[in-house]
Structures are given as C-alpha cells and as structure tokens.
Amino acid sequence: MTDKSHWENIYTNKSAQDVSWYREHLNISLDFIQKCRLSPDAGIIDIGGGASTLADDLCELGYVNVSVLDISKRSLEKAKQRLGARADRVQWMEGDITRVQLPFEHYDLWHDRAVFHFLTDSSAQKAYVEAATRAVKSGGFIIIATFSPEGPAKCSGLPVQRYDAATLVRQFSECVLMDSQMEIHQTPSGTSQSFTYVRLKKTR
C-alpha cells in the first residue's frame, strides 16, 4: 500500500474525530502562532492538516491567507464539508510534502503537527526539510510537533521517528529554536501520547 492509499483508506473508514491525533483545538500550536505576531494577511501553510481544525481557528482569528496541504484527498474533502462556506477562504492542496513544489520563500509560517515523524527514511527527512526551508521566508517561522522519545513507536500502523526538541532542531540547520514544549495528548480512544513541539525561526 502506498502512503497515499494508506491515508485515503484511513479517512474513508474513520471520521475525522476518531483518528488518534484528533484534537478539538490545537492549543499549543495556536499559542505558538500567536507568539509569531503575524499580520492578518501573513502566508500560513498547514502541512498534513487535511482534517485538522487549525484552519477553522485561524480563520476565526482573522488570518486571510491560509493554505492546507495533505496527501489525502478525502481528508481535504472532510475539512471542506466541516467549514462549509468558510472553506472558500482557505487554499486547499493535495500532495506529498516530500515531492510537491511549493513557491519559493512564499510563506511566513509553516505548521506541521504529526507529519514529519512519519518520515523514517533519511532521504525523505531531507526532502521535507529542504521543502520547508525553501518555502518559508527568511525570518519566517516553522512550527513542528512530533512524538517525543516517550511517545508511541507506531501510529496508524506505521513506524515513526521520535524526537526531543534538541534532535528536532538539529534537522533544521537554517533555523534557530524560539520555543519548545511537551504535550500529553489524550486520543479519542482514551490513550495518552507524548508530543514534542518546537517553534523555529528561519535565519537565512
């Protein structure tokens, strides 16, 4: 099964509220985004955010230049249905972040909760980092959340790469660490997952 077919299958057979990573609001992400002090028209892209509620909250906060990229067409469809008329305020993109070509230095902020840790191959990790640092403006921000070293070794039947803040920062040589935080996420099924969050600033 390809990565794309795996995720299409997940979102076909589960509701967005039943996947293990679901949260009603991504509070730590929203706090980190607010700390960036972005203008309402700042370019924000949410990686793997197909069925996430982050786009909803960003629209509520007044951001008008929000993009969401996901490998799963079905997840994007579910998000559009949830947002209703507000879906027209978001740019929706279907694609694999390790292969898609994003505009050069276009975004003020890159957000990813729980995509990067699925990249266990060094070449895929490198492709992701290159995509992020190429797409974000100098002085822009990258917010990433992954499973921590205490988090699960697998998710949705796939192996993951776990990170603490220091090892996550080392992946992004063009960035400096602004903030880091741990989170114990309670899944819809009642289990606990430990996450590492970092807020990075691109310096060159």
C-alpha atoms as one frame of an Amber mdcrd trajectory, in Angstrom:
protein
   0.000   0.000   0.000   1.380   3.404  -0.982   1.451   6.225   1.534  -1.378
   7.986  -0.288  -3.623   4.924  -0.442  -2.921   4.255   3.247  -4.184   7.697
   4.256  -7.118   7.638   1.847  -8.141   4.371   3.465  -7.833   5.863   6.971
 -10.063   8.834   6.150 -12.564   6.714   4.217 -13.100   4.332   7.125 -12.825
   6.730  10.069 -14.367  10.071  10.870 -12.001  12.987  11.419 -12.978  12.922
  15.109 -11.986   9.270  15.530  -8.376   9.347  14.304  -5.875   9.144  17.147
  -4.355  12.588  16.551  -7.652  14.479  16.638  -7.968  17.479  18.944 -10.866
  19.898  19.029  -8.357  22.768  19.134  -4.571  22.675  18.667  -3.952  24.914
  21.652  -0.149  24.727  21.757   0.080  25.352  18.017  -2.270  28.323  18.288
  -0.248  29.746  21.186   2.993  29.383  19.210   1.384  31.007  16.158   0.191
  33.955  18.244   3.743  34.389  19.568   4.952  34.917  15.992   2.967  38.200
  15.860   1.989  37.745  12.231  -0.138  40.185  10.272  -3.654  39.035   9.273
  -2.531  38.587   5.656   0.580  36.535   6.520   1.007  33.397   4.453   0.394
  30.329   6.647   0.572  26.727   5.450  -0.589  23.734   7.487   1.186  20.544
   6.399  -0.869  17.379   6.732  -3.715  19.484   8.053  -6.442  17.951   5.911
  -8.946  17.143   8.635  -7.375  19.275  11.370  -9.342  22.090  12.989  -6.403
  24.512  12.775  -7.708  26.165   9.596 -11.051  26.785  11.318  -9.362  28.501
  14.246  -7.022  30.536  12.051  -9.996  31.845  10.082 -11.731  32.712  13.356
  -8.621  34.618  14.447  -8.780  36.711  11.283  -5.993  35.223   9.168  -6.914
  35.546   5.492  -4.060  33.766   3.698  -4.255  30.190   4.999  -3.250  27.122
   2.957  -3.705  23.454   3.872  -1.733  20.651   2.213  -2.482  16.972   2.681
  -1.664  13.770   0.820  -5.256  12.568   1.287  -7.957  13.992  -0.956 -10.582
  12.501   1.336  -9.245  14.358   4.391  -9.415  17.656   2.497 -12.983  16.921
   1.431 -13.979  16.291   5.040 -12.394  19.566   6.153 -14.214  21.497   3.435
 -17.520  19.945   4.461 -16.907  20.904   8.084 -16.005  24.502   7.235 -18.942
  24.979   4.887 -18.977  28.430   3.316 -15.744  29.347   5.107 -13.883  26.698
   3.071 -13.598  29.232   0.244 -11.310  31.299   2.494  -8.667  28.534   2.525
  -6.391  27.316  -0.267  -6.555  23.503  -0.378  -3.680  21.497  -1.856  -3.414
  17.745  -2.381   0.142  16.412  -2.449   3.077  14.601  -0.841   5.201  17.132
   1.033   8.421  15.305   0.096   7.596  15.742  -3.616   5.382  18.781  -4.045
   6.856  22.017  -5.392   5.830  24.973  -3.239   6.565  28.603  -4.187   9.984
  29.873  -3.103  10.067  31.899   0.147   6.321  32.383  -0.027   5.139  31.550
   3.488   5.562  33.440   6.742   4.698  30.373   8.804   4.858  26.606   8.294
   2.891  24.387  10.649   3.027  20.609  10.956   1.518  18.518  13.701   2.293
  14.819  13.231   3.553  14.558   9.642   7.333  14.815   9.995   7.549  11.929
  12.458   6.163   9.539   9.820   9.284  10.152   7.712  11.669   7.484   8.987
  13.931   7.428   5.922  16.787   9.957   5.909  16.193  10.898   2.264  12.526
  11.676   2.982  13.501  13.710   6.057  15.994  15.670   3.963  13.389  16.320
   1.252  10.944  17.598   3.861  13.485  19.924   5.492  14.505  21.279   2.087
  10.859  21.867   1.173  10.187  23.722   4.415  13.284  25.918   4.379  12.795
  26.705   0.697   9.127  27.657   1.066   9.472  29.801   4.217  10.699  33.371
   4.014  13.895  34.423   5.771  12.730  35.499   9.214   9.670  33.272   8.942
   8.659  30.528  11.340   8.388  26.732  11.331   6.252  25.027  13.972   6.539
  21.235  14.149   5.097  18.676  16.555   6.240  15.040  16.604   6.054  12.145
  19.009   8.564  12.578  21.815  11.013   9.829  22.867   8.319   8.712  25.333
   5.669   8.600  22.607   4.493   5.540  20.676   6.814   3.816  18.207   3.971
   3.378  15.724   0.870   5.295  14.682  -1.907   4.186  12.334   0.049   1.001
  11.718   3.169   2.856  10.541   6.544   3.262  12.283   7.507   6.762  13.387
  10.693   8.649  14.228  10.539  10.144  17.726  12.266  13.408  18.682  13.116
  15.557  21.632  13.489  19.290  20.995  17.270  19.151  20.512  17.232  16.379
  17.897  14.336  18.004  16.075  16.125  21.359  15.904  19.255  19.687  14.501
  17.278  18.641  11.436  16.781  22.318  10.512  20.238  23.851  10.164  18.909
  27.140   8.752  16.735  27.765  11.806  17.093  28.655  15.466  14.885  27.465
  18.321  12.453  30.026  19.728  10.286  27.797  21.942   9.728  24.149  22.772
   7.031  22.388  24.752   5.881  18.899  25.637   2.279  17.768  25.405   0.438
  14.685  26.638  -2.271  14.197  24.072  -5.354  12.207  25.010  -6.594  10.292
  21.979 -10.319   9.800  21.257  -9.906   6.174  22.400  -8.548   7.295  25.774
  -4.827   6.518  25.431  -2.024   9.023  26.073   0.600  10.118  23.551   3.615
  12.295  24.322   4.442  15.023  21.787   7.380  17.402  21.335   6.603  20.865
  19.903   9.179  23.336  18.603   8.858  26.834  17.187  11.773  27.653  14.895
  12.806  30.846  13.131  14.495  30.730   9.742  17.629  32.841   9.922  18.885
  32.647   6.341
